[in-house]
């Protein structure tokens, strides 16, 4: 007996909004009991700038969560508390290790309700943190979106979050389409599966186009030095000043905990694409041959799988159920003679790999290149200004493993995830196009981005081999 194909609405997921909430996020908690929280979050970047956030939070009473009624109110409370938390930790010259009961107590209770860790996640900074500019226009168009909360008050920070919101909205229709494909595969309806895969390939391509709009309004320097430090978690952050993680003080049993920060790996939509297409990710550093030699061909990438614990509980359970019914890869593999079906499937893999390729390019420009400048000796114009310690200023112990806000080594993880995307390809042309072996002269190959041991970047593509140096220009430069 096959398990039933899950109904997205049972998990708060819709065809119009996908993993975004079915109703618009609240801009303010309706009960005036929470006015003190709202007053702080409404002036967050002012309080961070004036270095007064910690003193204001320390004078707060411990507010009860009993006045939170609807799901939207619980989500709003979570957004408020994690933004205040990260501002509290990273808003000074050095990170603050101890989280006071004024934040710890209500945050633990809110997180228990939402099944989230007490840290700023993708859900908190993106999914539940937007509003439409004009109510009569679609709330899912990038041109009609605004952020509810930011740390810096900058256009760059808003744009960084809103591009992800738009991607989630654009990808939403693919969820019912692929559930339809799974159902059709069970009955052997090849035509419907092919049509659904064609639509999925188009949708992934559209999300890639949105991702590339990041360059329009988010400056790499501003992102790396002003925004990214506030998104850092407390896991593997010893170089950034938190060797033990954060001390969550609930007033009774203070406890050190370590959590990853917000990461795009926490996007349920991207993991949904992987699951329905049968893309398998191994632990970082493990090759396909390694898995085959040990017989553990289903070994999961621990980081990607762990990121599900940073998703809202209903979204996590939805992905788990999709994992149990996903059948598209095996359906296509059993019909290798159906060229239309195989081409549609391989096109999805190609589009998903391109999406990851563009993501690596963005990471290279916004983080890797920026980190090289940040590693230069600190020479303030005014020697009396203390050096700031955070994710932007930290010098990695292992310089080959620059870490993301989620706490994982960036380039090795991203490159392997991208390369694994093409492994299920069916047709010979697709396997050659999406593989990382020696290029076949008869086939084009996707460009590759690599971080060399000395820190420079090398890209191999249609323009030949070139390196990304600050003093380079021309059409191939960032």
Residue pairs with C-beta under 8 A, 6 or more apart in sequence:
2 186
2 325
3 321
3 324
3 325
4 325
5 179
5 182
5 183
5 325
6 179
6 318
6 321
6 322
6 325
8 14
8 15
8 175
8 176
8 179
8 318
11 314
11 315
11 317
11 318
12 21
12 22
12 71
12 312
12 314
12 315
13 19
13 175
13 314
13 315
13 318
14 22
14 172
15 172
15 173
15 175
15 176
16 140
16 172
16 173
17 140
17 168
17 169
17 172
18 168
18 169
18 171
18 172
18 173
18 175
18 269
19 127
19 168
19 172
19 267
19 268
19 269
19 315
20 127
20 130
20 140
20 165
20 168
20 169
20 172
21 71
21 72
21 75
21 127
21 128
23 72
24 131
24 132
24 139
25 72
25 75
25 76
25 79
25 128
25 129
25 130
25 131
25 148
26 72
26 73
26 75
26 76
27 131
27 148
28 38
28 76
29 37
29 38
29 68
29 73
29 76
29 77
29 80
30 73
31 67
31 68
31 73
33 63
33 67
34 63
34 67
34 77
34 80
36 60
36 61
36 63
37 63
37 77
37 80
37 81
37 84
38 80
40 47
40 53
40 56
40 57
40 60
40 80
40 84
41 79
41 80
41 83
41 84
41 149
44 53
44 83
44 84
44 87
44 149
44 150
44 151
45 150
45 151
45 152
45 153
46 153
47 53
47 56
47 87
47 91
48 87
48 91
48 151
48 152
51 91
51 92
53 84
53 87
53 88
53 91
54 88
54 91
54 92
54 96
57 84
57 88
57 100
57 102
57 103
58 100
58 102
60 102
61 102
62 101
62 102
62 105
62 106
62 251
63 106
64 106
65 74
65 77
65 106
65 109
65 110
65 113
68 74
68 77
68 110
74 110
74 113
74 114
75 114
75 128
76 128
77 106
77 110
78 107
78 110
78 111
78 114
78 116
78 123
78 124
78 128
79 124
79 125
79 128
79 129
79 148
79 149
80 149
81 103
81 106
81 107
81 110
82 107
82 118
82 119
82 120
82 121
82 124
82 125
83 120
83 124
83 125
83 149
83 151
84 103
85 99
85 103
85 107
85 118
85 119
85 120
86 119
86 120
86 151
86 230
86 231
86 232
86 261
87 151
87 230
88 96
88 99
88 103
89 95
89 96
89 99
89 234
89 242
89 246
90 229
90 230
90 232
90 390
91 230
93 386
93 387
93 388
93 389
94 241
94 388
94 389
95 237
95 240
95 241
95 242
95 389
95 390
97 242
97 244
97 246
97 247
98 246
98 247
98 249
98 254
99 246
99 247
99 248
99 249
100 249
101 249
101 250
101 251
104 118
104 248
104 249
104 250
104 251
105 250
105 251
107 118
108 118
108 248
108 250
111 117
111 118
114 312
114 313
115 312
115 313
115 314
115 316
116 123
116 124
116 310
116 311
116 312
116 313
117 259
117 309
117 310
118 248
118 257
118 259
119 233
119 234
119 259
119 260
119 261
119 310
120 231
120 233
120 261
120 262
121 262
121 266
121 310
121 311
122 164
122 262
122 263
122 264
122 266
122 267
122 310
122 311
123 266
123 310
123 311
123 312
123 315
124 262
125 161
125 231
125 262
126 161
126 164
126 165
126 168
126 262
127 165
127 168
127 312
129 147
129 148
129 149
129 161
129 165
130 139
130 145
130 146
130 147
130 148
130 161
130 162
130 165
131 139
131 145
131 146
131 147
131 148
132 138
132 139
132 144
132 145
132 146
133 144
133 145
133 146
134 144
137 144
138 144
139 145
139 169
140 165
140 166
140 169
140 170
140 172
141 166
141 169
142 162
142 163
142 165
142 166
142 210
142 213
145 162
145 165
145 166
146 158
146 162
147 157
147 158
147 161
147 162
150 157
150 158
150 161
151 157
151 227
151 230
152 226
152 227
152 230
154 222
154 226
154 227
155 217
156 217
156 218
156 219
156 222
156 223
156 226
156 227
157 218
157 222
157 223
157 226
157 227
159 214
159 216
159 217
159 218
160 214
160 218
160 223
160 227
163 210
163 211
163 213
163 214
163 218
164 264
164 267
166 210
167 207
167 210
167 211
167 267
167 269
168 267
168 269
170 203
170 206
170 207
170 210
171 203
171 204
171 207
171 269
171 273
172 269
173 199
173 203
174 199
174 200
174 203
174 204
174 272
174 273
175 272
177 196
177 199
177 200
177 203
178 196
178 200
178 272
178 276
178 328
180 192
180 196
181 192
181 193
181 196
181 197
181 200
181 276
181 328
182 276
182 325
182 326
182 327
182 328
184 192
184 193
184 196
185 193
185 327
185 328
185 331
186 327
190 335
190 338
190 341
193 328
193 331
193 332
193 341
194 338
194 340
194 341
194 344
197 328
197 341
197 344
197 345
197 347
197 348
198 344
198 347
200 273
200 276
200 348
201 344
201 347
201 348
201 350
201 351
204 273
204 348
204 351
204 352
204 355
205 351
205 354
207 355
208 351
208 354
208 355
208 358
211 355
211 358
211 359
211 362
212 358
214 362
214 366
218 366
220 365
220 366
220 369
220 370
221 370
223 366
223 370
224 366
224 367
224 370
224 371
224 374
224 392
225 370
225 374
225 392
228 367
228 391
228 392
228 405
229 240
229 390
229 391
229 392
231 261
231 262
231 405
232 240
232 261
232 390
232 391
232 405
233 258
233 259
233 260
233 261
233 262
233 405
233 406
233 407
234 242
234 245
234 246
234 257
234 258
234 259
234 261
235 245
235 258
235 259
235 260
235 261
235 406
235 407
236 258
236 403
236 407
236 408
237 243
237 245
237 258
237 391
237 403
237 407
238 397
239 394
239 395
239 396
239 397
239 403
240 389
240 390
240 391
240 393
240 394
241 389
241 390
241 394
244 256
244 258
245 256
245 257
245 258
245 259
246 256
246 257
246 258
246 259
247 254
247 255
247 256
248 254
248 255
248 256
248 257
258 407
259 310
260 306
260 307
260 310
260 405
260 406
260 407
260 408
261 405
261 406
261 407
262 405
262 406
263 307
263 310
263 404
263 405
263 406
263 408
264 270
264 359
265 271
265 303
265 304
265 307
265 406
266 307
266 310
266 311
266 406
268 311
268 315
268 316
268 318
268 319
270 355
271 304
271 307
271 308
271 319
272 319
272 322
273 279
273 348
273 352
274 281
274 352
274 421
275 319
275 322
275 323
275 326
276 322
276 326
276 328
277 328
277 329
277 345
277 348
277 349
277 352
277 424
278 326
278 328
278 329
278 330
278 424
279 349
279 352
279 420
279 421
279 423
279 424
280 297
280 298
280 300
280 420
280 423
280 424
281 300
281 301
281 304
281 416
281 417
281 420
282 288
282 290
282 291
282 299
282 300
282 301
282 416
282 420
283 299
283 300
283 301
283 302
284 301
284 303
284 408
284 409
284 412
284 413
284 416
285 412
285 416
286 299
288 420
288 423
291 297
291 299
301 416
301 417
303 406
303 408
303 413
304 417
307 406
308 316
308 319
308 320
309 316
311 319
328 345
329 345
329 424
332 341
332 342
332 345
332 426
333 426
335 341
335 342
336 342
336 426
339 427
342 426
342 427
342 430
343 427
345 426
346 425
346 426
346 427
346 429
346 430
346 434
349 421
349 422
349 424
349 425
349 430
349 434
350 422
350 430
350 433
350 434
352 421
353 418
353 421
353 422
353 434
353 446
354 446
356 414
356 417
356 418
356 421
357 418
357 446
357 447
357 449
359 414
359 418
360 411
360 414
360 415
360 418
360 449
361 449
363 404
363 410
363 411
363 414
364 411
364 449
364 451
364 457
364 468
364 478
365 478
367 402
367 404
367 410
368 402
368 410
368 411
368 451
368 457
369 457
369 468
369 470
369 478
370 392
371 402
372 455
372 470
373 470
374 392
374 393
375 395
375 399
375 455
378 387
378 393
380 387
387 393
391 403
391 405
396 402
396 403
399 455
400 409
400 451
400 453
401 409
401 410
401 412
402 409
402 410
402 411
402 451
403 409
403 410
404 410
404 413
411 449
411 450
411 451
415 448
415 449
415 450
419 436
421 434
422 430
422 431
422 433
422 434
422 435
423 434
425 431
425 433
425 434
425 435
429 443
432 440
432 442
432 443
432 445
433 443
433 444
433 445
433 446
434 446
436 448
439 445
444 462
447 459
447 460
447 461
447 462
448 459
448 460
448 461
449 457
449 458
449 459
450 457
450 458
450 459
451 457
452 458
456 467
456 468
456 469
457 467
457 468
458 465
458 466
458 467
458 468
459 465
459 466
459 467
459 468
459 476
463 475
463 476
466 472
466 476
468 477
468 478
